[in-house]
């Protein structure tokens, strides 16, 4: 998740959107989940798949961000990115019957 180094967890930060606006590169939302993993006691509960775990990956539709966005536009695309990432998160973890890790 593009939740930044300080969180909060599962909340996309604006940096990726700003960078995409400046470079013209699309943002490709990606999510992954595992059936067996270790969850660290960090603010975002970082996970590490265990050996031989089954892993699911979902690549979302690329998000093209217009050039020269101002604050309101950046927020609009940040929310679009966040929703796409959360959808990927729910789908891949849901494949293993896990609502959240």
C-alpha positions as a LaTeX table, in Angstrom:
\begin{tabular}{lrrr}
\hline
Residue & $x$ (\AA) & $y$ (\AA) & $z$ (\AA) \\
\hline
Unk1 & 0.00 & 0.00 & 0.00 \\
Unk2 & 1.27 & 3.48 & $-0.77$ \\
Unk3 & 0.69 & 4.50 & 2.83 \\
Unk4 & 4.01 & 6.26 & 3.28 \\
Unk5 & 6.60 & 5.74 & 5.97 \\
Unk6 & 4.52 & 7.19 & 8.80 \\
Unk7 & 1.02 & 5.96 & 7.96 \\
Unk8 & $-1.72$ & 5.76 & 8.77 \\
Unk9 & $-2.00$ & 2.23 & 7.39 \\
Unk10 & $-4.13$ & 1.64 & 4.28 \\
Unk11 & $-4.25$ & 5.37 & 3.51 \\
Unk12 & $-2.49$ & 6.31 & 0.27 \\
Unk13 & $-0.28$ & 9.36 & 0.46 \\
Unk14 & $-0.10$ & 12.03 & $-2.24$ \\
Unk15 & 3.54 & 11.50 & $-3.24$ \\
Unk16 & 2.88 & 8.91 & $-5.95$ \\
Unk17 & 0.13 & 11.08 & $-7.46$ \\
Unk18 & 2.33 & 14.17 & $-7.45$ \\
Unk19 & 5.18 & 12.26 & $-9.08$ \\
Unk20 & 2.86 & 10.80 & $-11.73$ \\
Unk21 & 1.50 & 14.28 & $-12.45$ \\
Unk22 & 5.01 & 15.65 & $-12.92$ \\
Unk23 & 6.40 & 12.75 & $-15.01$ \\
Unk24 & 3.38 & 11.58 & $-17.01$ \\
Unk25 & 3.98 & 7.99 & $-15.89$ \\
Unk26 & 0.86 & 6.05 & $-14.91$ \\
Unk27 & 0.45 & 4.53 & $-11.45$ \\
Unk28 & $-0.13$ & 0.78 & $-11.54$ \\
Unk29 & $-1.92$ & $-0.33$ & $-8.35$ \\
Unk30 & $-0.77$ & $-3.72$ & $-7.13$ \\
Unk31 & $-1.89$ & $-5.89$ & $-4.25$ \\
Unk32 & $-0.64$ & $-9.19$ & $-2.89$ \\
Unk33 & $-1.60$ & $-11.60$ & $-0.14$ \\
Unk34 & $-0.39$ & $-14.91$ & 1.25 \\
Unk35 & $-2.02$ & $-17.88$ & 2.92 \\
Unk36 & 0.79 & $-18.23$ & 5.48 \\
Unk37 & 2.80 & $-15.29$ & 6.76 \\
Unk38 & 4.47 & $-13.60$ & 9.68 \\
Unk39 & 3.00 & $-10.21$ & 10.64 \\
Unk40 & 5.42 & $-7.84$ & 12.34 \\
Unk41 & 4.31 & $-5.67$ & 15.23 \\
Unk42 & 4.88 & $-2.47$ & 13.30 \\
Unk43 & 2.44 & 0.39 & 12.76 \\
Unk44 & 1.44 & $-1.06$ & 9.37 \\
Unk45 & 1.69 & $-4.77$ & 10.32 \\
Unk46 & 4.21 & $-5.51$ & 7.57 \\
Unk47 & 3.98 & $-9.14$ & 6.48 \\
Unk48 & 6.56 & $-11.65$ & 5.32 \\
Unk49 & 5.29 & $-14.77$ & 3.54 \\
Unk50 & 6.41 & $-18.03$ & 5.13 \\
Unk51 & 8.35 & $-20.56$ & 3.05 \\
Unk52 & 6.10 & $-22.43$ & 0.59 \\
Unk53 & 3.21 & $-20.01$ & 1.15 \\
Unk54 & 0.73 & $-19.55$ & $-1.66$ \\
Unk55 & 0.76 & $-15.94$ & $-2.84$ \\
Unk56 & $-1.94$ & $-14.10$ & $-4.80$ \\
Unk57 & $-1.21$ & $-10.96$ & $-6.79$ \\
Unk58 & $-3.63$ & $-8.53$ & $-8.42$ \\
Unk59 & $-2.54$ & $-5.79$ & $-10.79$ \\
Unk60 & $-5.14$ & $-3.05$ & $-11.14$ \\
Unk61 & $-5.89$ & $-0.78$ & $-14.06$ \\
Unk62 & $-3.20$ & 1.88 & $-14.57$ \\
Unk63 & $-4.18$ & 5.28 & $-13.19$ \\
Unk64 & $-3.19$ & 8.07 & $-15.56$ \\
Unk65 & $-2.76$ & 11.37 & $-13.74$ \\
Unk66 & $-3.05$ & 14.66 & $-15.67$ \\
Unk67 & $-0.07$ & 17.00 & $-15.69$ \\
Unk68 & 0.00 & 20.13 & $-13.55$ \\
Unk69 & $-2.52$ & 19.09 & $-10.90$ \\
Unk70 & $-3.22$ & 21.47 & $-8.03$ \\
Unk71 & $-4.10$ & 20.43 & $-4.47$ \\
Unk72 & $-7.76$ & 19.54 & $-5.15$ \\
Unk73 & $-6.83$ & 17.44 & $-8.18$ \\
Unk74 & $-4.06$ & 15.66 & $-6.32$ \\
Unk75 & $-6.53$ & 14.77 & $-3.57$ \\
Unk76 & $-9.06$ & 13.48 & $-6.12$ \\
Unk77 & $-6.49$ & 11.15 & $-7.69$ \\
Unk78 & $-5.07$ & 10.16 & $-4.29$ \\
Unk79 & $-8.55$ & 8.93 & $-3.32$ \\
Unk80 & $-8.89$ & 7.03 & $-6.63$ \\
Unk81 & $-5.51$ & 5.39 & $-6.02$ \\
Unk82 & $-6.39$ & 4.54 & $-2.44$ \\
Unk83 & $-9.70$ & 2.92 & $-3.44$ \\
Unk84 & $-8.01$ & 0.85 & $-6.15$ \\
Unk85 & $-5.31$ & $-0.30$ & $-3.73$ \\
Unk86 & $-7.89$ & $-1.21$ & $-1.08$ \\
Unk87 & $-9.92$ & $-3.15$ & $-3.65$ \\
Unk88 & $-6.80$ & $-5.12$ & $-4.62$ \\
Unk89 & $-5.99$ & $-5.68$ & $-0.92$ \\
Unk90 & $-9.47$ & $-7.00$ & $-0.12$ \\
Unk91 & $-9.50$ & $-9.28$ & $-3.16$ \\
Unk92 & $-6.10$ & $-10.91$ & $-2.70$ \\
Unk93 & $-6.40$ & $-11.46$ & 1.04 \\
Unk94 & $-10.00$ & $-12.58$ & 0.57 \\
Unk95 & $-8.80$ & $-15.40$ & $-1.68$ \\
Unk96 & $-7.35$ & $-16.95$ & 1.48 \\
Unk97 & $-10.34$ & $-16.12$ & 3.69 \\
Unk98 & $-8.44$ & $-13.32$ & 5.43 \\
Unk99 & $-10.19$ & $-9.96$ & 5.85 \\
Unk100 & $-7.06$ & $-8.13$ & 6.99 \\
Unk101 & $-3.66$ & $-9.09$ & 8.26 \\
\hline
\end{tabular}
